[in-house]
C-alpha cells in the first residue's frame, strides 16, 4: 500500500509493500520520523530555551492526566503543555482558547510536552501540534490533518456530558508525538509512561 506523510513541508512516500514486511517498514519509517523530530527539538530539553523562543506554560498550570478528565486512568498522562501562542495563532483565551492556527510542522512544534521530575526539573517527553477546526476548514481543508498515515485526533466538548474533552479549547484537531515508549502507540494522545506525581500543583 502506498502512503505519504508530510514532515516539515517535505513529502515522504512510503514503499509499496504488504503484509508483515510492510508493517515493519512502516514502524521503521515512523521511528525514523520521530527521531528526526526529537533531534530537531532537543534544544528544548532545557525549558529556559523554550521560554526564550516564545513558548509559555499552559496558563491553567495543569499536568494533564486522563483520569482527571473522566477518561480511564490507565490511558496515562500528557504532562505539562508549553504553548507557542504565535504558532497556534491565539486570538482569545476566554471563554475558551481560540485561534487561527493551521501550523503542522513538527520540526517546529506549536506545543512541547514536559513531565515533572522528582528533582523539580522538567523532562521533554514529546511534542504536539494543534489546529483549530474553524481555521483549518476556512483555509480550504475538507479532511483533518494527517501524520504518518494517521488522521489527527478531533477534540470537542460533548454537550451531553460535563467532561471538558477539548481541555478549554475551541474544537480542534491535534496530534501528539511521544519520545518515550508508549504502550498505547507513539501517536496516541495519552501515554501511560507519563506521570504527574512530581507536579507541585
C-alpha positions as CSV (number, residue, x, y, z in Angstrom):
1,X,0.0,0.0,0.0
2,X,1.4,3.4,-0.9
3,X,1.1,6.2,1.6
4,X,2.6,9.7,2.1
5,X,3.2,11.9,5.1
6,X,4.1,15.5,5.5
7,X,7.1,16.3,7.7
8,X,8.4,19.8,7.8
9,X,6.9,20.6,4.5
10,X,8.6,17.7,2.7
11,X,6.7,14.8,1.3
12,X,7.9,11.3,2.0
13,X,6.4,8.5,0.0
14,X,6.2,5.1,1.7
15,X,7.3,1.9,0.0
16,X,4.8,-0.2,-1.9
17,X,4.8,-3.3,0.4
18,X,2.3,-5.5,2.0
19,X,2.0,-8.0,4.9
20,X,4.4,-8.2,7.9
21,X,7.2,-6.6,5.8
22,X,5.0,-3.6,5.2
23,X,4.2,-3.3,8.9
24,X,7.9,-3.5,9.8
25,X,8.8,-0.9,7.2
26,X,6.0,1.4,8.4
27,X,7.2,1.0,12.0
28,X,10.8,1.7,11.0
29,X,9.7,4.8,9.0
30,X,7.7,6.1,11.9
31,X,10.7,5.5,14.3
32,X,12.9,7.5,11.9
33,X,10.4,10.4,11.6
34,X,10.1,10.6,15.4
35,X,13.8,10.5,15.9
36,X,14.2,13.4,13.3
37,X,11.7,15.4,15.3
38,X,13.4,14.6,18.6
39,X,16.7,15.8,17.2
40,X,15.1,19.0,15.8
41,X,13.7,20.0,19.2
42,X,16.3,18.6,21.6
43,X,17.4,22.2,22.5
44,X,14.0,22.5,24.3
45,X,15.2,19.8,26.8
46,X,16.2,23.0,28.6
47,X,12.9,24.6,29.3
48,X,14.6,28.0,29.5
49,X,15.4,27.7,25.8
50,X,11.7,27.1,25.1
51,X,10.8,30.2,27.1
52,X,13.4,32.3,25.3
53,X,11.9,31.1,21.9
54,X,8.4,32.2,22.8
55,X,6.8,29.1,24.5
56,X,4.8,29.7,27.6
57,X,3.5,27.2,30.2
58,X,-0.2,26.3,29.9
59,X,-1.9,29.1,31.9
60,X,-4.0,26.5,33.7
61,X,-0.9,25.1,35.3
62,X,-2.2,21.6,34.8
63,X,-0.2,18.5,34.4
64,X,-2.7,16.6,32.3
65,X,-3.7,13.0,33.3
66,X,-6.5,11.1,31.6
67,X,-8.3,10.2,34.9
68,X,-8.7,13.9,35.8
69,X,-10.7,14.4,32.7
70,X,-13.1,11.5,33.2
71,X,-11.2,9.1,31.0
72,X,-9.8,5.7,32.0
73,X,-6.8,6.4,34.3
74,X,-4.8,3.6,32.6
75,X,-4.5,5.7,29.5
76,X,-1.9,7.7,31.4
77,X,-0.8,11.3,31.0
78,X,0.2,14.1,28.7
79,X,2.2,16.1,31.2
80,X,2.6,19.9,31.2
81,X,2.0,21.7,27.9
82,X,4.2,24.6,26.9
83,X,2.4,26.5,24.1
84,X,3.7,28.9,21.4
85,X,0.9,31.5,21.0
86,X,2.3,32.7,17.7
87,X,2.3,29.2,16.1
88,X,-1.1,28.5,17.5
89,X,-2.4,31.9,16.2
90,X,-4.1,32.5,19.6
91,X,-6.9,35.2,19.3
92,X,-8.8,34.6,22.5
93,X,-8.4,32.8,25.9
94,X,-11.9,33.3,27.2
95,X,-14.4,31.7,27.4
96,X,-12.3,29.1,25.6
97,X,-8.9,29.3,23.8
98,X,-9.4,30.1,20.2
99,X,-7.1,30.9,17.3
100,X,-6.3,30.9,13.6
101,X,-3.5,28.4,13.8
102,X,-3.1,25.9,11.0
103,X,0.6,25.1,11.7
104,X,1.5,21.4,11.1
105,X,5.3,21.4,11.1
106,X,6.6,19.0,13.8
107,X,10.2,20.1,13.3
108,X,9.0,23.4,14.9
109,X,6.0,22.2,17.0
110,X,3.4,24.5,18.5
111,X,3.3,22.6,21.8
112,X,6.1,21.0,23.9
113,X,5.2,18.3,26.4
114,X,7.1,18.0,29.7
115,X,7.0,15.6,32.6
116,X,7.8,16.8,36.1
117,X,10.8,15.1,37.6
118,X,11.5,14.2,41.3
119,X,14.2,16.9,41.5
120,X,11.8,19.6,40.3
121,X,13.1,19.8,36.7
122,X,11.1,19.1,33.6
123,X,11.8,16.4,31.1
124,X,10.8,16.9,27.4
125,X,8.9,13.8,26.6
126,X,7.0,14.7,23.4
127,X,5.6,17.4,21.1
128,X,2.2,18.3,19.8
129,X,0.6,20.4,17.0
130,X,-2.9,21.7,17.2
131,X,-5.1,23.4,14.5
132,X,-8.4,25.0,15.2
133,X,-11.2,23.3,13.2
134,X,-12.8,26.5,12.0
135,X,-9.5,28.0,10.8
136,X,-8.5,24.7,9.2
137,X,-11.7,24.5,7.3
138,X,-11.6,28.2,6.3
139,X,-8.1,27.5,4.9
140,X,-9.8,25.2,2.4
141,X,-9.2,21.8,4.0
142,X,-12.0,19.2,3.9
143,X,-10.2,16.5,5.8
144,X,-8.3,16.5,9.1
145,X,-4.5,16.9,9.0
146,X,-2.6,13.6,8.8
147,X,0.7,12.4,10.1
148,X,2.3,9.0,9.2
149,X,-1.0,8.0,7.6
150,X,-3.0,8.8,10.8
151,X,-5.7,11.4,11.0
152,X,-5.2,13.8,13.9
153,X,-7.4,13.5,16.9
154,X,-10.6,15.6,16.9
155,X,-11.3,17.3,20.2
156,X,-14.6,19.0,21.0
157,X,-16.7,19.0,24.1
158,X,-19.6,16.5,24.3
159,X,-22.6,18.6,25.2
160,X,-24.2,15.5,26.8
161,X,-21.5,15.3,29.5
162,X,-19.7,17.5,31.9
163,X,-16.3,16.4,30.5
164,X,-14.1,19.1,29.1
165,X,-12.7,16.8,26.3
166,X,-11.2,19.8,24.5
167,X,-9.3,21.0,27.6
168,X,-10.6,24.5,27.4
169,X,-10.0,24.9,23.7
170,X,-12.5,25.5,20.9
171,X,-13.0,22.5,18.6
172,X,-9.7,21.4,17.1
173,X,-7.5,18.7,15.7
174,X,-4.3,17.7,17.5
175,X,-1.5,15.2,17.1
176,X,0.8,14.1,19.9
177,X,4.2,12.5,19.1
178,X,6.0,10.8,22.0
179,X,9.7,10.4,22.5
180,X,9.1,8.0,25.4
181,X,7.8,4.5,24.7
182,X,4.0,4.5,24.7
183,X,2.1,1.2,25.1
184,X,-0.9,3.0,23.6
185,X,1.1,3.9,20.5
186,X,3.7,6.6,19.6
187,X,1.0,8.9,18.2
188,X,-1.8,8.4,20.7
189,X,-2.9,11.4,22.9
190,X,-2.1,9.8,26.3
191,X,1.0,7.9,27.4
192,X,1.0,5.6,30.5
193,X,4.7,6.2,30.9
194,X,4.0,9.9,31.7
195,X,3.1,10.7,35.3
196,X,2.3,13.9,37.2
197,X,3.2,12.6,40.7
198,X,6.0,15.2,41.0
199,X,3.9,18.2,39.8
200,X,3.9,20.8,42.6
201,X,0.3,22.0,41.9
